[in-house]
Each structure stands twice: as C-alpha cells, then as structure tokens.
Amino acid sequence: MLEINGRPRATASGLAGKVALAFGRLVASLLVVAVLIGVPNTSEAQRAQLQKVVQRRTLANGLEVIVIENHGVPLVTTEVTVRNGAFTQSPEYAGLAHLYEHMFFKANDQFPDTDEYIDEMSRLGAVFNASTREEQVNYYLTLSADSLETGLKLLVTGFLSPKFRADELERERQVVIGEYDRNESSPFFRMEQETGKKLYSTQWSRKNVIGDRDVILGTTPAKMRAIQQLYYVPNNSVLIIAGDVDPVKAFALAERIFSPWKRGDDPFVKAPVARIPALTAPQAVILEENVNAITVLIQWHGPSVRRDEVSTFAADVYSDVLNNPQSRFQKKLVDSGLWQSAGVNYYTLDNTGPISVSGQTTPERLREAIRAMLAELRASVEPGYIVAQELEAIKANRALTTELGMERSSEFAHTIGFWWSVSGLEYYMNYVDQMATRTPADLQRYASKYIVGKPFVIGVVIPPADRRRINLTERELVLMGAPK
C-alpha cells in the first residue's frame, strides 16, 4: 500500500503479498523445523475460520458488502475497492486510473472547497489512504469503532458527487508527474518499463499503472468523468467493513448510507478488456546503467486466475519451493556463488499474471549464471527435482501467513479487497485448502505449461563499461532461451 500520492508496484505474490525474500527464507527455514517436530497443519480449518469472521451481503444497487468481525482493538476500517486499475486502460487512458485515485479525496457536492473533504476526515481522526494496482483501486478509512457511521457517510460522498475541478486536476496532475519523474530516476523502474513493453506488446497500457506522461499531462475533467460513469458504480465495487463491529448493525448502516449510489451498466460489457497477446519468441533488453551489480529479470506470461485457477495454486507453491534456501535451485545458483541472490515469483492476476525469475550476479559470471538458471528451470519439471517432503513446510508457511494476515483488520480488509477484485472472494476462502492438495506432479505440469520451453523476455541492467568488456548483445541473450 502507498500514500495517496504514491504508486503501488506489482510485486504481490500469493495471498499475503510478496514478503521480502530474506524474511521469507527465514520463515521457510523455521517452518521446516516446525513440520519436523509435528506442528499441526491449520489448512483444513482455514475456510471454517474465515467463515466465522467473514459475512457477505449484496445490496439492491449491486454493491457487495463484506463485514469482518474482529474485536481485538476498538478500531474499524471501511474500504471500497473498485474493479478498475491499469487493466481497464486503452492507450489514451494510460495512467488515468491512478490519476483518478488522486482526485477522489478532492471536492464533491458535500465538500466543495479545496481540501475540505480531507480536512473533515482529519477532524474525525481517521487514517485514510488509497492505492492503484493493475486490477484494483481502493479507498479506505481507519477510525475509532464508535465513528463507523460518520466514516461511512464521509466515504460515500467521494463516490456520489465528485466535482473534478480543473484547478484540482492540474495540481494532482503535477503531483503524479512528480512521481513519474522520481520513478524514472531508478534504473530498475526503467528496466520494468522496457521489459514490460516487450512482455505485453500492444496491451502494455493495461499493465502500466504509472501510465504515459503525455496522457497524464493532456487529460481533462471529461476523462475523469468518463472513468467515474463507467467503472465507479456499486455493481462494480465492494464495501468492506473490518474490525470492532456488530455485523447486523454494520450491514444496516451500509444499506442506509450506500443505497443512494446508483447502479450502472456492467463496465466490462460496455468496454471489454483486451486480452494480452501471446509471446511468440524470446526477446531481450539490455539497459546500460551505473549499478554496483548486474541485475537480471526474466519474465513469462503466467496463468489467468479466472481462466486457469488450478495453475495459480501450483504457481505459488512452485515459487515457494524454489525460493526455499534448502532447495536444489538455491544451492545450485546461490550457494555455488554464481548468483548473489535469485528468486522466483508469480503475481496472481486475471489478465495474465507475470512469472518472474530475477537475481544479481557479476559481469564475469553473467553468461554462466544465466545458463545455469535456465538449466535449473528446465530440470525442475523432471521427476524427483521436487519431492513431496519439500511441500509440507511450504504449505504450512502459506497457512500460517494467511492466518497471521487476519490478525490486523486494516491489512485484512486490503487483502480481501485485492482478491475480491482480481479473483473473486471464493478463491481466497478456498486458497489454503487448495494449496494443501498440490503435489510435485502439479508443479511440474505448471512449469511445463508456462515456463520451460516457452518464450520469455529477459532484461539485464549492466554498467556500460562492463557490457563493452564482455561484449554482451541482445541476440546472445535471446539465443540462450532457444529450446534445447
């Protein structure tokens, strides 16, 4: 999650998001011990646990309401998640889902003056924020439980009657351009941009959350209004109320306060989302930057969670197994000294989630390191590379992190909002149970279907002098990915 004026980055993996690799490895090591000494697996009880605290209703206007009861502290988070984000953006709207997020807390009919809406939330003592991702935009307030009704009334005003004042749009446009400039100063952001353009080709705008500079500079209040009328409708949104609440009272408040929000047409019938074109051949990008270590990023098209749900469960287990410091993958690549670090990630999305394998190495070992990484990925589909015993700690880890993620209501609300938008809530409810049934054969099928022998995009960030010294070319990188 980012500040209102921030940009989220596409690094989430699994249900709790991608944890820092070092921490993840520590947890994995501890869980190996936990499994060996007989700590019980909580996966079988996971759905039953969720059903005790997660309740759902749908209002007459189509707004789904999810109430999560947690009386640990006298706080409540109210969040509205909208199925919007980069995936809805044709090129002429690239970056405008994010810019719209910036405009949400601006003037509306109830609070028509500049910053009046924000000032009212501050007077209430609310912590408020928003974020934009590829397939989700969310807005939330966290406040004392006895202020729930006031908080809901405040939150709904941003959906009912935004003004999109030209002066406020100009101010927020400059804020977003400032973010764009800061991101551009990072060589790794530029690598993500250049590899992304090749990975998603003609549909890059549907993955590019930060957007296009010229589109952002040229936008108008009319475009903001078009986004509102198409996507910001209750039947394309969910209201989440999480924390110290009485569910009966929370549902009654939601119905009374949000019923004036008028149902709209199905936005994905009016404006179908274009699918990502398939990759047909390996491609490469070399970015010359003055960096301390060479960074390599290899990406494939991964499964759609709504089209190939089964593969997404296997993708998460596969990534966790290869990231385990005791795995053959880590021993062959990192413990051998070829790579300083190496990690595998699948980002669950509906409109083609990317599979990423990345790491850092030295100029002298770059070629050997890439060949060894690709060889290990090919070997991962062979019988015996991944064994059933390796999966137990991984499954326990996922069950534990999912359960821990339920403890803090505000973070749990964000988790629920993300999965509601990307995959539907049932996916989340069944996640741990589904993870627990994955086998080595499932992981091999996933890697065979999406990684091994499949076209990819490889990006390398390297100092100019090192590139010249080792004579690295994009053609050579492409040939490394040729089928064996």
Buried (B, 14 or more C-beta within 10 A) or exposed (E): BBEBEBBBBBEBBBBBBBBEBEEBBEBBBBBBEBBEEEEEBBBEBBBEBBEEBBBEBEBEBBBBBBBBBBEEEEBBBBBBBBBBBBBBBEBEBBBBBBBBBBBBBBBBEBBEEBEEBBEBBEEBEBEBBBBBBBBBBBBBBBBBBEBBEBBBBBBBBBBBBBBBBEEBBEBBBEEBBEBBEEBEEEBBBBBBBBBBBBBBBEBBBBBBBBBBBEBBEEBEBEBBBBBBEBBBBBBBBBBBBBBBBBBEEBBEBBBEBBBEBEBBEEBEEEEEBEEBEEBEEBBBBBBBBEBEBBBBBBBBBBBBBBEBBBBBBBBBBBBBBBBBBBBBBBEBBBEEEBBBBBBBBBBBBBBBBBBBBBBBBBBEBBBEBBEBBBEBBBBBBEEEBBEEEBBBBBBBBBBBBBBEBBEBBBBBBBBBBBBBBBBBBEBBBBBBBBBBEBEBEBBBBBBBBBBBBBBBBBBBBBBEEBBEEBEBEBEBBBEBBEEE
